[in-house]
Amino acid sequence: DIQMTQSPSTLSASVGDRVTITCRASQSISSWLAWYQQKPGKAPKLLIYKASSLESGVPSRFSGSGSGTEFTLTISSLQPDDFATYYCQQYNSLPWTFGQGTKVEIK
Amino acid sequence: QVQLVQSGAEVKKPGASVKVSCKVSGYTLTELSMHWVRQAPGKGLEWMGGFDPEDGETIYAQKFQGRVTMTEDTSTDTAYMELSSLRSEDTAVYYCATGNMGNYFDYWGQGTLVTVSS
């Protein structure tokens, strides 16, 4: 199975900050990577697919980049609604696997 | 717009089975690729299996092979996930989610908490 490792596990930031989350795959997954946002007690929400394609309706302050084994999710200017946990997911090889999550907290 | 509405919370004893439903609206089930993802309390997301549109078959994560069965009732546009031989480690929120091209998950149900406790 492909292992997905996110860093950091927790991130403390302020409104307006630029935030970057990293996701590393244990082997190359080309650009077959998605990012999700999850708030407490809620289902995950798709943000990004194919590493850098923004899902319809997702604010443009979210962006994704990378290919191969290293990927990043960037929030250009953190908003109050963005405090949540973020997960990456690879869909290059079965079984589909997720990172362990990065919690973005208020500083 | 796809909407997925799941059945309510369940409490089961170890060794029992649970069957969770996921009702689709906005689309028909035959137009979708349905998957199941679970999340143990305070933990991350774990893909359990789902429909592979390329092969036309349901695929299961090896971890759950032999214990999970995913079915669909196209007459009611309802998907089901049944997990047997439950143990305490199966306590989790179970989500249905539609797989875009069977790969990443664009629509999610609200989740069903399954608690396994003696």
Chai-1 contact restraints between the chains, C-beta under 6 A:
chainA,res_idxA,chainB,res_idxB,connection_type,confidence,min_distance_angstrom,max_distance_angstrom,comment,restraint_id
A,A34,B,Y104,contact,1.0,0.0,6.0,A-B,restraint_1
A,A43,B,Y95,contact,1.0,0.0,6.0,A-B,restraint_2
A,A43,B,W108,contact,1.0,0.0,6.0,A-B,restraint_3
A,A43,B,G111,contact,1.0,0.0,6.0,A-B,restraint_4
A,L46,B,D106,contact,1.0,0.0,6.0,A-B,restraint_5
A,Y49,B,Y104,contact,1.0,0.0,6.0,A-B,restraint_6
A,Y87,B,L45,contact,1.0,0.0,6.0,A-B,restraint_7
A,Y91,B,N103,contact,1.0,0.0,6.0,A-B,restraint_8
A,Y91,B,Y104,contact,1.0,0.0,6.0,A-B,restraint_9
A,P95,B,W47,contact,1.0,0.0,6.0,A-B,restraint_10
A,P95,B,A61,contact,1.0,0.0,6.0,A-B,restraint_11
A,W96,B,W47,contact,1.0,0.0,6.0,A-B,restraint_12
A,F98,B,G44,contact,1.0,0.0,6.0,A-B,restraint_13
A,F98,B,L45,contact,1.0,0.0,6.0,A-B,restraint_14
A,Q100,B,G44,contact,1.0,0.0,6.0,A-B,restraint_15
A,G101,B,G44,contact,1.0,0.0,6.0,A-B,restraint_16
